[in-house]
Amino acid sequence: MPEFKIQHITKYTYDGPVRDSANQIILYPIKDDYQEVIKHEIKISGDPSVDIHIDYYGNEVGDFTYIEPHSTLEITSRIWVNTKHRMYPMDDIFAEQQWEDLRQLHGQVAYIDFLRQEYFDGLDELQQIINKDKVANETPYQLAMRFCKYVYENFEYIKGVTTVETTLDEIWALKAGVCQDFAHILMEMLRLVNIPARYVSGYICSSKSHWRGEGATHAWAEAYLPGYGWLGLDPTNNIIANENHVRLAVGRNFSDCSPVKGVYKGAATHSLEVAVSVGNPGDSHTEDYDHEVHHETPPALKKLTQVPQNSYRLYLEMMQQQQQQQQ
């Protein structure tokens, strides 16, 4: 049974004093038969009280307000967690019955949100790709695994080329992004064939393998399979999400699972530093863990009048400049 100690630090630095910072945090790990939370600590600048509730999708959500003027906001989450390996589905039985069971889910409240596609200009093209590659007598599990592999092989993993506000149209045109983009494309594919799919936020934890997405929050998708339940699929690494994936939240998309978001009054711009460290529970110093710091200006916490910069357009401009220089 793997055991992990995870430290997640989120620090906002403003270019001037701000106040009345109202925030929502989804940093509370899921508790179920495959994930046991031994201990969890959250420390927030100014030590505000946090009101916790359960949202529509079963996630623990914290709300707090930092009223006093401040130039930084730091949120530190420390988790001690045990995870348990889950057996894989059987992949070669009753394909026709499984697809019929999935058809019966239409209209059921628990699955409606996870069957609804998000429209984008590439949807018809994506549907054509799916129709072209149909395999007779394929089970939902086999198809979901093939879709996971498709995203992994056809989209390039490039940090910084997208933001949390990048649209599916932009991701489809670029054929690149990071874990949240890969998850969104995979969910679209699954929903197009009537497999319920949901977004998962959390961490990927391993000291033995170098997987994409380590050193930061991670995202993947889950597909609902009849007779099995929700199967985690990590298209960023083309693997099943199992005991090395620690889950924080599930939802329709990134917006439902954003670790930190909020609004404030004051300075127009800010910078963000995110550091995620993973170690064994016996480690005494988090500084000994693998440590990666990301500097960015995401829309997750922003002044209401701020217009976020679109890194996708910046990337296209950079590519155009390079082509002009080569001519």
Rosetta silent file (secondary structure, phi, psi, omega in degrees, C-alpha in Angstrom):
SEQUENCE: MPEFKIQHITKYTYDGPVRDSANQIILYPIKDDYQEVIKHEIKISGDPSVDIHIDYYGNEVGDFTYIEPHSTLEITSRIWVNTKHRMYPMDDIFAEQQWEDLRQLHGQVAYIDFLRQEYFDGLDELQQIINKDKVANETPYQLAMRFCKYVYENFEYIKGVTTVETTLDEIWALKAGVCQDFAHILMEMLRLVNIPARYVSGYICSSKSHWRGEGATHAWAEAYLPGYGWLGLDPTNNIIANENHVRLAVGRNFSDCSPVKGVYKGAATHSLEVAVSVGNPGDSHTEDYDHEVHHETPPALKKLTQVPQNSYRLYLEMMQQQQQQQQ
SCORE:     score description
SCORE:     0.000 S_00000001
   1 L     0.000  107.881 -179.299    0.000    0.000    0.000 S_00000001
   2 L   -61.609  143.154  175.773    1.817    3.182   -1.160 S_00000001
   3 E  -124.469  134.813 -178.279    2.103    6.020    1.338 S_00000001
   4 E  -133.064  146.308  169.321    2.728    9.608    0.312 S_00000001
   5 E  -117.247  120.841 -173.271    3.302   12.907    2.024 S_00000001
   6 E  -120.182  129.659  173.392    2.372   15.797   -0.253 S_00000001
   7 E  -116.108  127.384 -177.135    3.010   19.490    0.304 S_00000001
   8 E  -126.106  112.639 -179.085    1.241   21.939   -1.996 S_00000001
   9 E  -110.919  127.248  175.219    2.091   25.643   -1.659 S_00000001
  10 E  -119.011  120.953 -177.379    0.172   28.325   -3.544 S_00000001
  11 E  -129.367  122.036  174.535    1.522   31.877   -3.201 S_00000001
  12 E  -103.089  133.200  175.560    0.068   35.013   -4.773 S_00000001
  13 E  -121.703  123.969 -175.315    2.141   38.221   -4.774 S_00000001
  14 E  -100.475  154.886 -179.604    0.343   41.439   -5.706 S_00000001
  15 E   -84.219    8.149  174.707    1.858   44.612   -7.170 S_00000001
  16 E  -173.055  171.572 -178.819    0.135   46.624   -4.451 S_00000001
  17 E   -61.992  140.027  174.487   -2.021   46.168   -1.335 S_00000001
  18 E  -127.493  166.080  179.568   -5.275   44.251   -1.826 S_00000001
  19 E  -151.356  174.340  178.655   -8.166   43.513    0.524 S_00000001
  20 E    48.398   49.740  178.941  -11.437   41.603    0.799 S_00000001
  21 E   -83.012  108.488  179.978   -9.933   38.564   -0.901 S_00000001
  22 E  -101.080  124.267 -169.626  -12.739   35.992   -1.139 S_00000001
  23 E  -132.917  155.207  173.019  -11.483   32.541   -2.041 S_00000001
  24 E  -125.681  132.592  178.660  -12.537   28.956   -2.653 S_00000001
  25 E  -123.571  135.656  173.014  -10.140   26.040   -2.175 S_00000001
  26 L  -121.797   78.858 -175.299  -10.560   22.429   -3.277 S_00000001
  27 L  -122.817   15.132 -176.337   -7.491   20.939   -1.630 S_00000001
  28 L   -99.274  116.289 -175.239   -9.163   18.226    0.446 S_00000001
  29 L   -62.935  146.279  175.260   -8.316   14.690   -0.749 S_00000001
  30 L   -65.064  141.315  178.360  -11.108   12.279   -1.623 S_00000001
  31 L  -116.200  117.382  177.135  -11.724    9.613    1.019 S_00000001
  32 E  -156.787 -166.269 -175.984  -12.872    6.182   -0.159 S_00000001
  33 L   -65.305  -19.335 -175.116  -11.871    2.503   -0.228 S_00000001
  34 L  -110.786    3.073 -179.463   -8.832    3.249   -2.393 S_00000001
  35 E  -149.989  110.981 -178.953   -7.564    6.414   -0.712 S_00000001
  36 E  -107.769  121.234  178.175   -7.120    6.832    3.036 S_00000001
  37 E   -91.050  112.210 -178.819   -6.273   10.284    4.357 S_00000001
  38 E   -78.007  -41.812 -176.556   -4.164    9.838    7.491 S_00000001
  39 E  -158.071  146.764  178.141   -3.686   13.520    8.203 S_00000001
  40 E  -147.054  128.993  178.978   -4.340   16.839    6.489 S_00000001
  41 E  -126.430  136.654  174.087   -3.203   20.347    7.455 S_00000001
  42 E  -128.072  128.113  177.943   -4.012   23.646    5.745 S_00000001
  43 E  -122.445  131.376 -175.477   -2.327   26.918    6.685 S_00000001
  44 E  -129.394  140.490  177.463   -3.429   30.242    5.163 S_00000001
  45 L   -52.352  135.885  179.901   -1.970   33.752    5.468 S_00000001
  46 L    80.494   -6.258  177.235   -3.798   35.771    8.094 S_00000001
  47 L    51.406   51.823  178.687   -5.214   32.581    9.604 S_00000001
  48 L   -74.727  157.800  175.024   -8.810   33.122    8.386 S_00000001
  49 L   -76.872  142.929 -177.767  -11.560   30.716    9.334 S_00000001
  50 L  -115.254  123.352  175.654  -12.483   28.266    6.572 S_00000001
  51 E   -92.380  126.085 -176.293  -16.051   27.118    6.049 S_00000001
  52 E  -110.725  134.374  174.949  -16.200   23.631    4.518 S_00000001
  53 E  -139.157  167.721  177.124  -19.114   22.187    2.584 S_00000001
  54 E  -101.896  125.339 -178.516  -19.727   19.296    0.170 S_00000001
  55 L   -83.593 -177.098 -175.211  -20.474   20.345   -3.403 S_00000001
  56 L   -59.007  -30.506 -176.080  -22.818   18.705   -5.922 S_00000001
  57 L   -95.715    7.771  175.749  -20.110   16.249   -7.045 S_00000001
  58 L    88.780    8.732  179.985  -19.185   15.155   -3.525 S_00000001
  59 L   -84.724  144.926  170.331  -16.017   17.235   -3.176 S_00000001
  60 E   -78.928  128.264 -176.888  -15.013   18.976    0.048 S_00000001
  61 E  -126.754  132.910  178.018  -14.811   22.706   -0.661 S_00000001
  62 E  -108.825  138.910  176.897  -13.415   25.407    1.632 S_00000001
  63 E  -123.316  134.902  176.086  -14.410   29.094    1.558 S_00000001
  64 E  -150.012  158.655  177.525  -12.563   31.908    3.322 S_00000001
  65 E  -127.702  129.063  176.537  -12.172   35.678    3.179 S_00000001
  66 E  -104.255   98.154 -169.878   -8.968   37.592    3.917 S_00000001
  67 L   -80.067  -41.120 -173.309  -10.341   41.042    4.756 S_00000001
  68 L   -65.749  151.225  175.960   -7.237   42.933    5.949 S_00000001
  69 L   -58.338  138.111 -179.449   -4.933   44.687    3.441 S_00000001
  70 E  -155.111  154.000  179.779   -2.166   42.339    2.267 S_00000001
  71 E  -108.601   -9.458  175.707    0.462   42.094   -0.483 S_00000001
  72 E  -140.528  154.292  172.559    0.774   38.292   -0.483 S_00000001
  73 E  -136.464  119.739 -178.727   -1.527   35.340    0.022 S_00000001
  74 E  -123.223  130.360  179.398   -0.009   31.943    0.757 S_00000001
  75 E  -121.373  119.623 -179.631   -1.933   28.694    1.114 S_00000001
  76 E  -116.261  123.888  178.040   -0.048   25.610    2.285 S_00000001
  77 E  -116.613  128.732  176.519   -1.664   22.177    2.200 S_00000001
  78 E  -122.154  126.474 -175.509    0.069   19.116    3.704 S_00000001
  79 E  -123.963  134.634  168.765   -1.408   15.670    3.127 S_00000001
  80 E  -114.011  118.374 -170.367   -0.463   12.271    4.513 S_00000001
  81 E  -141.656  142.143  169.991   -2.265    9.634    2.448 S_00000001
  82 E  -105.675  137.466  175.126   -2.346    5.877    1.799 S_00000001
  83 E  -119.943  156.157 -176.708   -3.492    4.634   -1.585 S_00000001
  84 L  -127.622  136.662  178.771   -4.588    1.165   -2.610 S_00000001
  85 L   -66.242  137.271  177.141   -4.257   -0.570   -5.969 S_00000001
  86 L  -109.861  133.978  179.500   -7.561   -1.208   -7.723 S_00000001
  87 L   -61.645  147.445  179.921   -7.978   -4.227   -9.975 S_00000001
  88 L   -79.439  157.922  177.961   -8.430   -3.467  -13.670 S_00000001
  89 L   -67.450  158.920  170.474  -11.715   -4.218  -15.481 S_00000001
  90 L   -77.709  131.365 -167.726  -12.201   -7.419  -17.441 S_00000001
  91 L  -106.862    8.594 -172.481  -11.678   -6.401  -21.040 S_00000001
  92 L  -137.503   26.121 -176.821  -13.107   -9.181  -23.154 S_00000001
  93 L  -129.781  143.033  168.754  -16.623  -10.068  -22.017 S_00000001
  94 L    50.731   48.155 -178.590  -20.193   -9.086  -22.898 S_00000001
  95 H   -58.249  -47.006 -177.641  -19.318   -6.079  -25.082 S_00000001
  96 H   -61.694  -41.242 -179.871  -22.850   -5.783  -26.490 S_00000001
  97 H   -67.423  -37.595  179.129  -24.426   -5.933  -23.026 S_00000001
  98 H   -64.255  -41.557  178.281  -22.031   -3.292  -21.681 S_00000001
  99 H   -66.527  -35.035  176.514  -22.918   -0.856  -24.476 S_00000001
 100 H   -66.908  -40.098  177.016  -26.605   -1.485  -23.803 S_00000001
 101 H   -60.914  -37.963  178.355  -26.040   -0.781  -20.094 S_00000001
 102 H   -66.783  -39.132  178.244  -24.407    2.519  -21.036 S_00000001
 103 H   -62.130  -30.838  179.951  -27.389    3.463  -23.210 S_00000001
 104 L   -70.956  -13.677 -178.734  -29.625    2.927  -20.184 S_00000001
 105 L   -79.601  -17.413 -179.152  -27.737    5.648  -18.308 S_00000001
 106 L   -60.428  131.298 -179.095  -29.078    8.412  -20.549 S_00000001
 107 L    89.481  -12.134  176.265  -31.440   10.612  -18.600 S_00000001
 108 L   -78.426  129.383 -171.824  -30.208    9.402  -15.224 S_00000001
 109 H   -55.737  -38.936 -175.396  -29.363   12.424  -13.103 S_00000001
 110 H   -64.153  -18.429 -173.722  -26.075   11.024  -11.809 S_00000001
 111 H  -118.814   -7.716 -174.978  -24.631   10.828  -15.339 S_00000001
 112 H   -55.611  -49.140 -177.474  -26.234   13.692  -17.275 S_00000001
 113 H   -63.713  -28.554 -174.996  -23.395   16.152  -16.652 S_00000001
 114 H   -92.454    1.701  175.563  -20.772   13.586  -17.602 S_00000001
 115 H  -110.047   -8.254 -175.441  -22.411   12.719  -20.942 S_00000001
 116 L   -85.144  120.765  178.286  -22.851   16.277  -22.222 S_00000001
 117 L   -77.391  150.372  170.586  -20.295   17.326  -24.847 S_00000001
 118 L   -94.592  120.772 -176.337  -18.822   20.794  -24.951 S_00000001
 119 L   -70.125  138.169  170.166  -19.245   22.096  -28.479 S_00000001
 120 L  -150.632  164.482 -171.271  -16.163   23.276  -30.373 S_00000001
 121 L   -62.396  -26.427 -178.205  -15.339   23.696  -34.054 S_00000001
 122 L   -88.323    7.736 -174.392  -13.333   20.469  -34.193 S_00000001
 123 H   -63.706  -42.720  179.979  -16.155   18.300  -32.824 S_00000001
 124 H   -65.163  -39.804  177.943  -17.243   16.979  -36.228 S_00000001
 125 H   -63.577  -40.603  178.553  -13.638   16.189  -37.161 S_00000001
 126 H   -64.765  -40.241  177.534  -13.192   14.364  -33.876 S_00000001
 127 H   -62.354  -38.959  178.399  -16.371   12.379  -34.503 S_00000001
 128 H   -64.138  -39.281  177.775  -15.050   11.364  -37.934 S_00000001
 129 H   -62.560  -42.229  179.537  -11.811   10.133  -36.361 S_00000001
 130 H   -64.538  -45.819 -178.172  -13.801    8.036  -33.892 S_00000001
 131 H   -64.475  -36.377 -177.589  -16.071    6.592  -36.612 S_00000001
 132 H   -65.922  -33.072 -173.035  -13.108    5.749  -38.846 S_00000001
 133 L  -101.505   21.703 -179.904  -11.366    3.707  -36.175 S_00000001
 134 L   -62.381  142.206  178.759  -14.317    1.617  -34.970 S_00000001
 135 L  -123.384  130.613 -178.344  -13.465   -1.952  -33.967 S_00000001
 136 L   -65.463  140.958  175.873  -16.064   -4.707  -33.950 S_00000001
 137 L    59.648   27.698  177.768  -16.991   -6.232  -30.573 S_00000001
 138 L   -82.959  134.964  178.582  -14.820   -3.735  -28.685 S_00000001
 139 L   -80.016  159.596  175.111  -15.740   -3.242  -25.033 S_00000001
 140 H   -55.074  -37.484  178.319  -16.092    0.248  -23.491 S_00000001
 141 H   -63.480  -46.672 -179.872  -12.890   -0.447  -21.524 S_00000001
 142 H   -63.049  -40.824  179.923  -10.916   -1.350  -24.639 S_00000001
 143 H   -67.621  -41.757  179.282  -12.202    1.709  -26.483 S_00000001
 144 H   -61.592  -41.024  177.351  -11.447    4.034  -23.561 S_00000001
 145 H   -64.625  -37.486  179.529   -7.880    2.746  -23.409 S_00000001
 146 H   -68.652  -38.830  176.278   -7.492    3.282  -27.155 S_00000001
 147 H   -63.723  -40.493  178.294   -8.775    6.860  -26.855 S_00000001
 148 H   -58.760  -44.463  179.060   -6.295    7.491  -24.028 S_00000001
 149 H   -65.439  -37.981  179.666   -3.479    6.297  -26.275 S_00000001
 150 H   -59.826  -47.717 -179.664   -4.749    8.450  -29.161 S_00000001
 151 H   -62.946  -43.700 -179.977   -4.543   11.657  -27.106 S_00000001
 152 H   -58.985  -39.810 -174.291   -1.110   10.703  -25.804 S_00000001
 153 H   -87.067  -20.962 -173.548    0.248   10.080  -29.294 S_00000001
 154 H  -109.905   -3.201  176.963   -1.423   12.951  -31.161 S_00000001
 155 L  -122.923  134.943 -176.909   -1.052   15.854  -28.727 S_00000001
 156 E   -90.615  135.622  179.674    2.293   17.312  -27.735 S_00000001
 157 E   -84.687  109.235 -178.981    3.007   18.015  -24.067 S_00000001
 158 L  -133.606  115.010  178.378    4.220   21.642  -23.897 S_00000001
 159 L   -70.995  139.270  172.844    4.200   23.598  -20.638 S_00000001
 160 L    86.491   -6.674 -178.084    3.054   27.210  -20.813 S_00000001
 161 L   -82.487  -16.770  177.006    1.430   27.081  -24.229 S_00000001
 162 L  -130.091  164.906  172.690   -2.084   27.061  -22.735 S_00000001
 163 L  -124.493  178.728  179.473   -3.815   28.490  -19.668 S_00000001
 164 L   -68.726  -11.266  178.004   -6.853   27.350  -17.720 S_00000001
 165 L  -100.724    0.583  177.825   -8.942   29.607  -19.982 S_00000001
 166 L   -63.931  133.714 -175.724   -7.688   28.123  -23.241 S_00000001
 167 L   -83.959  164.221  175.541  -10.651   26.818  -25.231 S_00000001
 168 H   -61.816  -34.453  176.721  -11.077   23.397  -26.798 S_00000001
 169 H   -58.207  -44.558 -178.810  -10.893   25.066  -30.217 S_00000001
 170 H   -68.445  -41.093  178.909   -7.428   26.375  -29.401 S_00000001
 171 H   -64.046  -42.422 -179.095   -6.246   23.066  -27.956 S_00000001
 172 H   -65.373  -40.012  179.578   -7.547   21.204  -31.005 S_00000001
 173 H   -69.145  -38.092 -177.402   -5.860   23.632  -33.417 S_00000001
 174 H   -78.986  -29.512 -174.372   -2.576   23.568  -31.534 S_00000001
 175 L    54.278   42.518 -178.389   -2.582   19.802  -30.873 S_00000001
 176 E  -160.341  163.778  177.618   -0.604   20.569  -27.719 S_00000001
 177 E   159.536 -154.946  178.664   -1.025   21.513  -24.084 S_00000001
 178 L  -124.474 -167.664 -169.603   -0.656   20.097  -20.598 S_00000001
 179 H   -56.900  -41.478 -177.864   -2.488   17.555  -18.460 S_00000001
 180 H   -65.625  -33.734  178.596   -5.750   19.485  -18.107 S_00000001
 181 H   -69.739  -43.103  177.789   -5.936   19.929  -21.898 S_00000001
 182 H   -60.140  -42.288 -179.433   -5.269   16.237  -22.523 S_00000001
 183 H   -63.305  -42.002 -178.700   -8.001   15.334  -20.018 S_00000001
 184 H   -64.874  -41.043  178.093  -10.547   17.634  -21.670 S_00000001
 185 H   -65.248  -43.403  179.066   -9.930   16.158  -25.136 S_00000001
 186 H   -61.824  -41.181  178.951  -10.188   12.598  -23.802 S_00000001
 187 H   -62.404  -38.955  177.281  -13.472   13.404  -22.061 S_00000001
 188 H   -60.457  -43.255 -179.139  -14.898   14.755  -25.318 S_00000001
 189 H   -63.852  -44.249 -178.973  -13.984   11.520  -27.100 S_00000001
 190 H   -64.843  -42.401 -178.352  -15.529    9.344  -24.399 S_00000001
 191 H   -68.323  -29.381  178.765  -18.746   11.346  -24.272 S_00000001
 192 H   -65.338  -24.047  177.799  -19.109   11.159  -28.064 S_00000001
 193 L  -106.971   19.995  173.263  -19.470    7.360  -27.754 S_00000001
 194 L    69.358   26.955  170.856  -21.851    7.630  -24.771 S_00000001
 195 L   -99.075  117.140  177.088  -19.313    6.738  -22.072 S_00000001
 196 L   -56.759  136.490 -178.051  -19.769    9.062  -19.069 S_00000001
 197 E  -139.157  138.733  178.502  -16.525   10.914  -18.397 S_00000001
 198 E  -132.924  157.316 -178.568  -15.459   13.259  -15.631 S_00000001
 199 E   -86.773  142.464  178.931  -12.461   15.447  -14.869 S_00000001
 200 E  -128.641  132.555  172.822  -10.158   14.620  -11.939 S_00000001
 201 E  -110.206  149.810  179.034   -7.667   16.918  -10.201 S_00000001
 202 E   170.108 -140.629 -177.040   -4.914   15.712   -7.898 S_00000001
 203 E  -138.988  148.687  171.319   -1.267   14.652   -7.904 S_00000001
 204 E  -107.052  126.983 -167.704    0.847   12.018   -9.611 S_00000001
 205 L  -127.214  115.334  175.189    3.269   10.491   -7.122 S_00000001
 206 L  -165.245  134.236  175.885    6.236    8.273   -7.910 S_00000001
 207 L   -98.715   -6.583 -175.674    9.931    8.237   -7.060 S_00000001
 208 L   -98.816  -28.183 -177.756   10.661    5.380   -9.479 S_00000001
 209 L  -120.610  150.612  176.135    9.281    6.774  -12.734 S_00000001
 210 L  -103.654   92.214 -179.139    9.563   10.183  -14.345 S_00000001
 211 L   -96.777  150.319  175.307    6.033   10.889  -15.431 S_00000001
 212 L   -70.051  134.169 -178.941    4.801   14.072  -17.030 S_00000001
 213 L   107.323   -6.121  176.825    2.885   16.153  -14.508 S_00000001
 214 L   -72.341  152.698  178.201    5.126   15.537  -11.491 S_00000001
 215 L    82.542    9.145  179.392    6.079   18.547   -9.392 S_00000001
 216 L  -157.393  175.018  171.074    2.712   20.244   -9.871 S_00000001
 217 L   -66.151  150.205 -175.505   -0.996   19.577   -9.588 S_00000001
 218 E  -124.272  164.489  178.669   -2.082   16.966  -12.115 S_00000001
 219 E  -145.208  149.081  176.820   -5.279   16.175  -14.003 S_00000001
 220 E  -154.820 -173.214 -179.017   -6.736   13.165  -15.766 S_00000001
 221 E  -120.002  160.120  170.981  -10.127   11.722  -16.727 S_00000001
 222 E  -125.767  135.556  177.136  -12.362    8.972  -15.404 S_00000001
 223 E  -109.558  136.197  179.063  -14.618    6.829  -17.589 S_00000001
 224 E   -88.289  123.277 -178.726  -17.668    5.072  -16.176 S_00000001
 225 E  -116.487  129.497  179.655  -17.731    1.362  -17.088 S_00000001
 226 L   -57.461  135.803  178.348  -20.760   -0.893  -16.428 S_00000001
 227 L    78.507   -2.394 -178.519  -20.133   -3.444  -13.698 S_00000001
 228 L  -125.969  -50.779 -175.445  -16.917   -1.708  -12.642 S_00000001
 229 E   113.596 -150.387 -174.908  -17.437    1.956  -11.875 S_00000001
 230 E   -87.341  124.131  178.554  -15.116    4.880  -12.555 S_00000001
 231 E  -108.602  123.451  178.796  -11.795    4.030  -14.215 S_00000001
 232 E   -78.654  131.400  179.576   -9.038    6.651  -14.086 S_00000001
 233 E  -127.342  123.534 -177.821   -7.237    7.299  -17.392 S_00000001
 234 E  -107.257   92.528 -177.342   -4.153    9.528  -17.565 S_00000001
 235 L   -72.067  -17.703  176.514   -3.691   10.522  -21.243 S_00000001
 236 L   -63.881  -32.087 -178.607   -0.704   12.715  -20.394 S_00000001
 237 L  -118.998   -1.683 -178.119    1.244    9.527  -19.624 S_00000001
 238 L    56.089   51.204  178.427   -0.953    6.904  -21.366 S_00000001
 239 E  -137.627  162.337  170.282   -1.500    4.950  -18.162 S_00000001
 240 E   -78.674  132.409  177.590   -4.364    3.919  -15.908 S_00000001
 241 E   -77.121  114.719 -174.655   -4.614    6.240  -12.913 S_00000001
 242 L  -135.471 -127.952 -171.380   -4.267    3.956   -9.923 S_00000001
 243 L   -69.667  -14.231  177.354   -2.300    3.865   -6.656 S_00000001
 244 L   -94.407    6.393  176.799    0.214    6.507   -7.808 S_00000001
 245 E  -113.846  122.123  177.841   -2.507    9.070   -8.425 S_00000001
 246 E  -101.851  122.374 -173.321   -3.876   10.978   -5.417 S_00000001
 247 E   -94.006  134.435  174.996   -7.327   12.450   -6.101 S_00000001
 248 E  -102.438  -45.905 -173.218   -8.524   15.825   -4.842 S_00000001
 249 E  -157.967  159.215  174.603  -11.777   16.416   -6.722 S_00000001
 250 E  -129.041  155.302  178.946  -13.990   15.348   -9.620 S_00000001
 251 E  -176.264 -170.242 -179.720  -16.289   17.365  -11.842 S_00000001
 252 L   -71.435  -33.394 -174.295  -17.411   18.205  -15.371 S_00000001
 253 L  -163.429 -172.124 -178.302  -14.209   20.086  -16.184 S_00000001
 254 H   -57.886  -40.137 -175.291  -11.331   22.072  -14.700 S_00000001
 255 H   -57.057  -35.596  179.849  -13.625   24.818  -13.431 S_00000001
 256 H   -71.526  -19.589 -170.441  -15.393   22.398  -11.066 S_00000001
 257 H  -120.577    6.274 -176.000  -12.062   21.209   -9.604 S_00000001
 258 L   -53.384  124.489 -176.752   -9.820   24.304   -9.563 S_00000001
 259 L   -58.957  -39.568 -179.365   -7.614   24.009   -6.425 S_00000001
 260 E  -142.725  131.594  171.790   -7.770   27.751   -5.684 S_00000001
 261 E  -154.826  155.964 -178.288   -9.905   30.525   -7.141 S_00000001
 262 E   176.223 -172.353  178.526  -11.308   33.798   -5.962 S_00000001
 263 E  -137.504  162.589  179.773  -11.610   37.556   -6.349 S_00000001
 264 E  -154.082  169.183  175.172  -10.184   40.560   -4.543 S_00000001
 265 E  -111.604  133.151  177.475  -10.183   44.361   -4.388 S_00000001
 266 E   136.117 -137.006 -172.570   -7.025   46.309   -5.116 S_00000001
 267 L   -54.598  145.806 -173.287   -4.014   45.930   -7.371 S_00000001
 268 L   -78.032  -28.115 -174.818   -4.708   44.963  -10.974 S_00000001
 269 L  -126.320  162.171  179.399   -1.999   42.357  -11.453 S_00000001
 270 E  -155.623  165.973  172.404   -0.361   39.592   -9.495 S_00000001
 271 E  -121.277  157.552 -177.198    2.076   36.711   -9.884 S_00000001
 272 E  -127.824  135.596  170.989    1.632   33.129   -8.777 S_00000001
 273 E  -120.676  129.375  177.422    4.096   30.566   -7.483 S_00000001
 274 E  -123.793  127.987  178.355    3.011   26.936   -7.105 S_00000001
 275 E  -130.415  125.391  177.146    5.237   24.301   -5.504 S_00000001
 276 E  -120.162  126.804  179.797    4.280   20.659   -5.078 S_00000001
 277 E  -123.242  138.361  179.872    6.552   18.268   -3.156 S_00000001
 278 E  -126.429  131.396  177.888    6.058   14.524   -2.730 S_00000001
 279 E  -150.134 -175.536  176.266    7.889   12.297   -0.227 S_00000001
 280 L   -85.781  151.292 -178.470    7.460    9.397    2.146 S_00000001
 281 L   -56.361  -26.149 -178.922    5.612    9.924    5.441 S_00000001
 282 L   -80.125   -9.152 -179.785    8.816    9.336    7.394 S_00000001
 283 L   -66.794  137.456 -176.251   10.639   12.235    5.761 S_00000001
 284 L   -95.101  -18.163 -176.725   11.289   15.009    8.269 S_00000001
 285 L  -131.426  122.379  178.932   11.963   17.886    5.860 S_00000001
 286 H   -66.704  -20.520  179.048    9.853   18.791    2.867 S_00000001
 287 H   -64.815  -18.913 -179.672   12.909   20.544    1.417 S_00000001
 288 H   -79.342  -10.290 -176.446   14.329   17.077    0.690 S_00000001
 289 L   -80.571  163.201  169.957   11.501   16.295   -1.738 S_00000001
 290 E   -60.302  134.612 -169.282   11.545   16.861   -5.464 S_00000001
 291 E  -137.030  127.915  177.784   10.586   20.507   -5.790 S_00000001
 292 E  -137.117  132.728 -179.044    9.399   22.512   -8.772 S_00000001
 293 E  -113.262  132.425  179.879    8.171   26.112   -8.740 S_00000001
 294 E  -114.179  130.422  176.009    5.958   27.510  -11.495 S_00000001
 295 E  -105.969  123.719 -179.364    5.600   31.262  -12.123 S_00000001
 296 E  -158.145  173.026  175.794    2.461   32.273  -13.947 S_00000001
 297 L  -128.927   79.144 -175.582   -0.479   34.656  -13.979 S_00000001
 298 L   -84.699  165.112  178.302   -3.572   32.448  -14.223 S_00000001
 299 L   -82.943    2.847 -176.622   -7.178   33.586  -14.114 S_00000001
 300 L   -62.278  -32.344  177.319   -7.923   31.377  -11.094 S_00000001
 301 E  -135.364  113.169 -171.419   -7.481   34.358   -8.757 S_00000001
 302 E  -153.997  161.386  171.275   -7.878   37.752  -10.387 S_00000001
 303 L   -73.959  145.015 -172.293   -9.307   41.201  -10.151 S_00000001
 304 L   -61.897  -28.793 -178.044  -12.726   41.275  -11.758 S_00000001
 305 L   -88.660   -3.105 -176.192  -11.698   43.874  -14.349 S_00000001
 306 L   -75.768  135.845  174.783   -8.502   42.050  -15.362 S_00000001
 307 L  -104.168  114.422 -176.422   -8.309   40.553  -18.859 S_00000001
 308 L   -68.393  147.123  177.727   -6.009   37.496  -18.840 S_00000001
 309 L   -76.976  137.717 -177.260   -3.324   37.196  -21.481 S_00000001
 310 L   -93.856  106.188 -175.720   -3.897   34.395  -23.995 S_00000001
 311 H   -70.519  -22.325  177.134   -0.731   32.319  -24.192 S_00000001
 312 H   -64.804  -45.188  179.033   -2.079   30.390  -27.195 S_00000001
 313 H   -66.754  -37.520  176.559   -2.137   33.550  -29.319 S_00000001
 314 H   -61.230  -38.556  179.835    1.311   34.503  -28.047 S_00000001
 315 H   -65.412  -43.248  178.895    2.548   31.075  -29.132 S_00000001
 316 H   -63.673  -40.363  177.495    1.089   31.515  -32.628 S_00000001
 317 H   -62.082  -40.234  179.081    2.669   34.971  -32.905 S_00000001
 318 H   -63.497  -43.134  179.353    6.030   33.511  -31.892 S_00000001
 319 H   -64.317  -39.103  178.390    5.730   30.766  -34.525 S_00000001
 320 H   -64.935  -40.284  177.909    4.810   33.338  -37.193 S_00000001
 321 H   -63.444  -39.666  178.579    7.830   35.476  -36.271 S_00000001
 322 H   -65.642  -38.888  178.504   10.103   32.441  -36.543 S_00000001
 323 H   -66.671  -39.122  178.159    8.697   31.585  -39.987 S_00000001
 324 H   -65.074  -37.172  179.234    9.201   35.159  -41.174 S_00000001
 325 H   -68.198  -28.619 -178.844   12.804   35.114  -39.994 S_00000001
 326 H   -81.373  -17.028 -177.887   13.431   31.887  -41.922 S_00000001
 327 L   -79.673    0.000    0.000   12.046   33.324  -45.176 S_00000001
